[in-house]
């Protein structure tokens, strides 16, 4: 069975993430979405909220998709999931430089697990969770970047935190 892990913070999950998930699920027998924390980022949503959000948003996408929390080295998580690949989305050259370095480090940790890059759809390339949150915090419309349910989650969170 070909298993891939698609790791991220998904804070919040965007249309770009969903594009990579749809396309990635088509390539493997099982796609494990690893929802993690990143100490360098300040999350808007708790891990539990992000897990629920991602599970809701991937419901109905064809393929075997599992959403799992993890807080470890990515390669340790991938090994525990019996993954043969790490799935990563690329938006721009800056993404490639970072992802290329990470893929090299991960290969040093376990060269049996390949890193597979998917280019984001051209219309979705500018979307980044960080920018979605920033636009929302200043009262801008994020409907072009996330699903209606996620936009409502963000609005509800911002209204509750003011």
C-alpha positions as CSV (number, residue, x, y, z in Angstrom):
1,X,0.0,0.0,0.0
2,X,1.4,3.4,-1.0
3,X,1.0,5.8,1.9
4,X,1.9,9.5,1.8
5,X,1.9,12.0,4.6
6,X,0.9,15.6,4.0
7,X,2.1,17.6,7.0
8,X,1.2,21.1,8.0
9,X,-0.3,23.4,10.6
10,X,-3.4,24.1,8.5
11,X,-4.1,27.3,10.5
12,X,-6.6,27.6,8.8
13,X,-6.9,25.1,5.9
14,X,-7.0,27.0,2.6
15,X,-8.2,26.2,-0.9
16,X,-4.6,25.7,-1.8
17,X,-4.2,23.0,0.8
18,X,-7.4,21.3,-0.4
19,X,-6.1,21.4,-4.0
20,X,-3.0,19.5,-2.9
21,X,-5.0,17.1,-0.8
22,X,-7.4,16.3,-3.7
23,X,-4.5,15.7,-6.1
24,X,-2.4,13.9,-3.6
25,X,-5.1,11.5,-2.6
26,X,-5.4,10.5,-6.2
27,X,-1.8,9.5,-6.3
28,X,-1.6,7.1,-3.3
29,X,-3.6,4.4,-1.7
30,X,-3.8,6.4,1.6
31,X,-3.1,10.0,2.4
32,X,-2.4,10.9,6.0
33,X,-2.8,14.6,6.8
34,X,-0.5,15.3,9.7
35,X,-1.7,18.4,11.7
36,X,1.1,19.7,13.8
37,X,2.2,22.7,15.7
38,X,5.0,25.0,14.6
39,X,6.8,26.8,17.5
40,X,7.7,29.6,15.0
41,X,4.1,30.3,14.2
42,X,1.4,31.7,16.4
43,X,-1.7,29.7,15.7
44,X,-5.2,31.2,15.5
45,X,-6.8,27.8,16.2
46,X,-6.0,25.1,18.7
47,X,-4.8,21.8,17.4
48,X,-8.2,20.3,18.2
49,X,-10.0,23.0,16.3
50,X,-7.7,22.5,13.3
51,X,-8.1,18.7,13.3
52,X,-11.9,19.2,13.3
53,X,-11.7,21.8,10.5
54,X,-9.5,19.6,8.3
55,X,-11.6,16.5,8.9
56,X,-14.7,18.5,7.9
57,X,-13.1,20.0,4.8
58,X,-11.7,16.7,3.5
59,X,-15.0,14.8,4.0
60,X,-16.2,13.8,0.6
61,X,-12.8,14.0,-1.2
62,X,-12.3,10.7,-3.0
63,X,-9.7,8.4,-1.6
64,X,-8.6,7.0,1.8
65,X,-7.8,10.1,3.8
66,X,-6.9,10.1,7.5
67,X,-6.3,13.3,9.6
68,X,-3.9,12.8,12.5
69,X,-2.3,15.1,15.0
70,X,1.5,14.8,15.4
71,X,4.1,16.6,17.5
72,X,7.4,14.9,16.5
73,X,10.0,15.0,13.8
74,X,8.2,14.6,10.5
75,X,10.2,11.5,9.5
76,X,9.4,9.8,12.8
77,X,5.7,10.5,12.1
78,X,6.0,9.3,8.5
79,X,7.7,6.1,9.7
80,X,4.9,5.5,12.3
81,X,2.4,5.9,9.5
82,X,4.4,3.4,7.3
83,X,4.6,6.2,4.6
84,X,6.5,5.8,1.4
85,X,6.3,9.5,0.6
86,X,6.0,13.0,2.1
87,X,3.7,15.2,0.0
88,X,4.5,18.9,-0.2
89,X,2.9,21.7,-2.1
90,X,4.9,24.4,-3.8
91,X,3.7,27.9,-4.5
92,X,6.7,29.9,-5.4
93,X,10.5,29.9,-5.7
94,X,10.8,30.8,-2.0
95,X,8.8,27.6,-1.1
96,X,11.1,25.5,-3.3
97,X,14.3,26.7,-1.6
98,X,12.9,25.9,1.9
99,X,11.3,22.6,0.8
100,X,14.4,21.5,-1.1
101,X,16.5,22.0,2.1
102,X,13.9,20.2,4.2
103,X,13.7,17.3,1.7
104,X,17.5,16.9,1.8
105,X,17.5,16.8,5.6
106,X,14.6,14.3,5.7
107,X,16.5,12.2,3.2
108,X,19.4,12.1,5.5
109,X,17.1,10.9,8.3
110,X,15.4,8.2,6.2
111,X,16.2,7.7,2.5
112,X,13.4,5.2,2.0
113,X,10.8,7.9,2.2
114,X,10.6,10.1,-0.9
115,X,9.5,13.7,-0.9
116,X,7.0,14.5,-3.7
117,X,6.3,18.0,-4.7
118,X,3.0,19.2,-6.2
119,X,2.8,22.7,-7.7
120,X,-0.3,24.5,-6.5
121,X,-2.9,25.4,-9.1
122,X,-1.9,28.7,-10.7
123,X,-5.0,30.4,-9.3
124,X,-4.2,29.3,-5.8
125,X,-0.5,30.0,-5.7
126,X,-0.6,33.3,-3.8
127,X,-2.7,31.8,-0.9
128,X,-1.0,31.4,2.4
129,X,-2.7,30.7,5.8
130,X,-0.6,33.5,7.3
131,X,-1.9,36.0,4.8
132,X,-5.5,34.8,5.1
133,X,-5.3,35.4,8.9
134,X,-3.8,38.8,8.3
135,X,-6.5,39.9,5.8
136,X,-9.2,38.6,8.2
137,X,-7.8,40.4,11.2
138,X,-8.0,43.7,9.3
139,X,-11.6,43.0,8.3
140,X,-10.9,42.0,4.7
141,X,-12.8,39.3,2.8
142,X,-11.2,35.9,2.7
143,X,-13.9,34.1,0.8
144,X,-11.6,33.7,-2.3
145,X,-9.0,31.8,-0.3
146,X,-11.0,29.4,2.0
147,X,-14.2,27.5,1.9
148,X,-17.3,29.2,3.3
149,X,-17.2,27.1,6.4
150,X,-13.6,28.0,7.1
151,X,-14.3,31.7,6.5
152,X,-17.1,31.4,9.1
153,X,-14.7,29.7,11.5
154,X,-12.2,32.5,11.1
155,X,-14.9,35.2,11.6
156,X,-16.3,33.5,14.6
157,X,-12.9,33.1,16.1
158,X,-12.0,36.8,15.5
159,X,-15.4,38.0,16.9
160,X,-14.9,35.8,20.0
161,X,-11.4,37.0,20.6
162,X,-12.1,40.7,20.5
